[in-house]
């Protein structure tokens, strides 16, 4: 279970989370789990379905995919304040990349159901949609099959999910 101080740390790293109401912050932190990933640990695997997203509190993680030639293609390096797994968590699609801890990394693991329930908060919705758009904008035509399990309607629905009161 995550601690309220973890939420304060995360809100400092991601100012959009500061716009959550006290009730929304309570929901967010009460369902989050603190995760420690030693350097070299796989956190997520491409193609696997996992019902959570991860927020980096400290350390560094690398996202990438295996290339056809047997090499590994790095997609991004993530540091405190970055998050990953939101697309799969919000849509139910399989993971689009592997993520490995590049150094000892502290994370908050947030269940998908909590993220979905908070998508009605405009700042949080905009944050996730901006991240999804950024990921897709870095994608070449040859990489689009990675997103085959992500349905356009699911992404569109993320903009209109009401906040549970």
Buried (B, 14 or more C-beta within 10 A) or exposed (E): EBEEEBBBBBBEBBEBBEBBEEEBBEBBBEBBBEBEBEEEBEBBEBEEEBEBBBBBBBBBBBBBBEEEEEEEEEBBEBBBBBBBBBBBBBBBBBBBBBBBBBBBBBBBBBBBEBBBBBBBBEEBBEBBBEBBEEBBEEEEEEBEEBBEBBEEEBBEBBEEBEBEE
